[in-house]
Amino acid sequence: MSSEEVLGAETSEGTTAFVVGSTVAERVELCLFAADGDEQDRVDLDHGDDGLWRTRVEGVGDGQRYGYRVHGPGDPAAGHACDPAKLLVDPAARRVAGELRWAPELTVPGVDSAPLVPRSVVVAAAAKVNPADRPQTPWGRTVAYEAHVGHLTARHPLVPAEHRGCYPGLAAPAVIDHLQRLGVTAVELLPVQQFVSESGLVAAGQRNVWGYNPLAWSAPHAGYATAGGDPVAELRTSVATFHEAGLEVWLDVVYNHTCEGSLGHGPILSLRGFDNAASYRLRPGPNGLVDDDVTGCGNSVDTRSPIIRRLIRESLVRWVTEYGIDGFRFDLAATLIRGDDGPDPAAAFLADLAAEPALEGVKLVAEPWDTGPGGYALGQFPAPWREWNDRFRDDVRNLWRSQASWAAGAAALTGTAAAFRPDSADSADRNATASVNAIATHDGFTVADLVTYDTARDGHDQRSWGGGLDGPTADPGVRANRRRRQRALLATMLVAQGVPMISSGDEVGRSQAGQANGYTLEPETWGLPWLEADWDLAAWTAAAVALRHAHPVLRRADWVAPGDAAVTWWATDGQPMQDGDWADAGLRSLQVRLAGGDVGDDDLVLLLANGTDEIKFVLPDGEWTVVLDAAWLRPPRAGGEAVTTGALTVDGPGFVALVQRR
């Protein structure tokens, strides 16, 4: 096998090489189709002793539509589902055209599925993206922004109508301007791998809006292209525009499962028809093998399989080299490192990615859990991986509804060291940026809803509180309480050690009307409300982000040991916190002093009050300037900040940051 050979379809000088993997196939046919859907030709692939099937076809190039038919064992009880009647999408397809039509023929053995299945499309080789053209923002300077292609722009009046909810809309000047003003450094896109909606949703007249149901891991979702547009070219152009603006682009990638559901019940669309037993985790059932479903999605991809690891690795390399993608967030990443006995930090999957030169310097972020035994793996991913930190989210949400201790708050502010701080020399290079901190993400309440609703309208516990009333209200006192807590939640995230991530729309007050599970909420109705945006909140959030950028003391990557003078904890009376104070369930305030001398910065003080009373804080000696205050509707003009000495009274709930200039 040539070192240049990769899975999928690769063009070269008037020919295309097709390579797929299957250890159980007896015959593999390449089916070539015209644009109108008619089958043009079939070509048998040659079987190598490396488990790969390959052929090279003259006169075939960019835009050619194709699929596969695989002859082999079709015994689900034994873990196999080969069926030459099923037209299969190339697992390494770089583009997919056409819609999946749900019907029994996708599952019933021996019945042709070709009229119902999308086609893989050959994509011509393109110039590789120069790594020097990527922003390469250091982790310590990173502020991420999680966004959905559709929700971000579907309702934006300054984005051309034909680009709204599409790849070109992402990079529209008005969107780029908003992101730059906000101060974020990276945009993390919800899945843009080719995906389909589940059959039950389609039958109910709905669709999977988020995209966590992939069909082809290396193909940009065609549904985000403009009418008649090329998804490959449009996404590449948008990423390049982000880079020109100094913004990184990360992808939320779903390699833990596919849209094929469970063996014997779900459709045969791609991996299942090639080699089910080498693709998905299986376990003994009462009547044979069944899916070892640790994702809750019907199947779980098996990275113990070399061909699967290769497929994922090559997919990642393509996103990096052909599109310029700067980072990846791995959905349910515990599945990807799951061995025979649970998640394993020494998994071959991690070693394979670490050894891939094209991924050097690319940001890797894990969602460190799945639904299987031992699946909560927070802190178990080695450097250079970072992890979504749900402990931070839960503790900070509870803190600002007065249902968490200040000990939990202090842990959150210092990077959740109990989970991420290294215990051995093997992980000594893992610093506080290991924790990706978010108050809200795509999955759950928005920040506006966290302070508006006591409970989710769809039954999910969100650790939320309406401030005395449940739901929207005109009561001025409740509304003021909510505004301050909304800002306090965002501020806590932006001053904490770790890597902050803003959920798209939280900076403008986006609401889902109390719905926590938004995966079917249509962008045209539930996307960012640009015309009704809370621009005061947007300006306030931008000021909080700017504060983080301006002060290295807020971006400290080194762990802070207990007793370290870099971060000290004080009561409202200006006295150091005592051991007994941390256990006081009635304590509603905390003063945090950050010494910036060792990082060439000013000293800062953070005042936090999560009750509803006025709190008088005794400040350290000297003159202090208020640089951020949750009581502000919007920040004052530069130079208009209050200067104080001695003490400051804060209305609870409240968050105030002060700086003492050196």
SULNOR-V939381 format. One record per helix or strand. SS is the DSSP state (A for helix, B for strand). FROM is the first residue (numbers start at 1). TO is the last residue. If there is no record, write none. Layout:
# SULNOR-V939381
{{SS:FROM:TO} {SS:FROM:TO}}
This chain:
# SULNOR-V939381
{{B:8:12} {B:15:21} {B:27:33} {B:39:44} {B:46:47} {B:52:58} {B:65:71} {A:76:78} {B:88:88} {B:96:97} {A:104:106} {A:114:116} {B:119:121} {A:131:133} {A:139:141} {B:144:147} {A:149:153} {A:161:163} {A:167:170} {A:173:182} {B:186:189} {B:193:195} {A:199:203} {B:214:220} {A:222:224} {A:231:244} {B:248:253} {A:271:278} {B:280:280} {B:282:285} {B:288:291} {B:301:301} {A:306:323} {B:327:330} {A:333:336} {B:338:339} {B:342:343} {A:348:354} {A:357:359} {B:363:366} {B:369:369} {B:376:376} {B:386:388} {A:390:399} {A:406:413} {A:417:420} {A:425:427} {A:432:434} {B:435:437} {A:447:450} {A:476:495} {B:499:503} {A:506:508} {A:523:526} {A:530:532} {A:535:550} {A:552:555} {B:567:570} {B:576:576} {A:579:582} {B:589:594} {A:597:599} {B:603:609} {B:614:629} {B:643:651} {B:654:660}}
